[in-house]
Amino acid sequence: MESTCMDKYSISPLNQQAMQLCQKKWDSIAKPLHSLGKLEDMLVQIAGITGNSKISLEKKGLVVMCADNGIVEEGVTQTGQEVTALVAGNFLSGQATAAVLCKKTGADIIPVDIGVAVDTPILNRKIACGTKNFAKEPAMTRSQAMQALETGISLVRELKEKGYEILATGEMGIGNTTTSSSLAAVFLNRSVAEVTGRGAGLTSAGLEKKISVIEQAIASYLPKCKDPVDVLAAMGGFDIAGLAGVFLGGAIYRVPIVIDGFISSVAALTAAKIHPASRDYMIASHRSKEPAAQYVLDALKLEAPLCCDMCLGEGTGAVALFPILDLACEVYQKMSTFDDIEMEAYQPLD
């Protein structure tokens, strides 16, 4: 197998001692055992990720990878790729949906130009001006795919050094429901029709074209692919590759990374295919309305706390989890213990 971007990194298991201390703290709080359910479980996981049972999630960020996809030439989208740059700029101006949600939840938004077709005012990590049309040639070279993965990994390191304690993941790129459906079909071993939806809005004829384009690409490229990076290079996008790097970076640098919807979850699945241990460092947020969203979460063995029929992308669903995590932290950090109120603690039942 060829080398991957992970050759120089290692991922350690979750810190079991920190998780046990976190669970012990939860059990000492004056309330019925595990009565906050997934709120407790997420903090226990975060303790394992960070290696610290004293949990703080004050400094939050949303990383939005922005890139264009050459596959739009095939008519698989409702809008043209000029929309990518327009929305990317709106992340900074505060007009994009994700930006509005970040402001309300106290999270910083970090939009990244990893492959937009034109110059943008956002953080420049551009690898190329969009991918190639994978109906005609591979979307990117293996070297470009690895560069995109490395970009995501290094960004997590930079943000951790700046004090960020948790990161959400988002994307913006016209055509990326096509790239993500392509990867999902391969990594889930499901039919293209099962995992492909209408994206931002396609007619039935448009959906049929989208499915056909993906099926032909898989038939052409998959026999030549030796590993997940090859699959990513053949039919993926810079945005998905960059986010996959963010998920890998979270595992390398012990930062909890929140999955958004379908496209973000496909990036998470890509990361897990490259290095399975990275899955333990991922937190699901919501179940997207896209057809394959639940399939991907099942493959990752993750359960999303929110079910809001969202399918906007940008990281909106991931950011929606932040207030819930803040509520969990508030109870965890400030509520009285059984000892504080001189009450006999609840005991586990058989």
Secondary structure, DSSP 8 states (H G I E B T S, - for coil): ----GGGG-------HHHHHHHHHHHHHBSSSTTTTTHHHHHHHHHHHHHT-SS----SEEEEEEEE--GGGGGS-SSS-THHHHHHHHHHHHT-SHHHHHHHHHTEEEEEEEEE-SS--SSEE--SSSS---TTTS-SS-HHHHHHHHHHHHHHHHHHHHTT--EEEEEEE-TTHHHHHHHHHHHHHT--HHHH---TT---HHHHHHHHHHHHHHHHHHGGG--SHHHHHHHH--HHHHHHHHHHHHHHHHT--EE--SHHHHHHHHHHHHH-GGGGGGEE--B--SSTTHHHHHHHHT---SB-------TTHHHHHTHHHHHHHHHHHHHS-BTTTTT--------
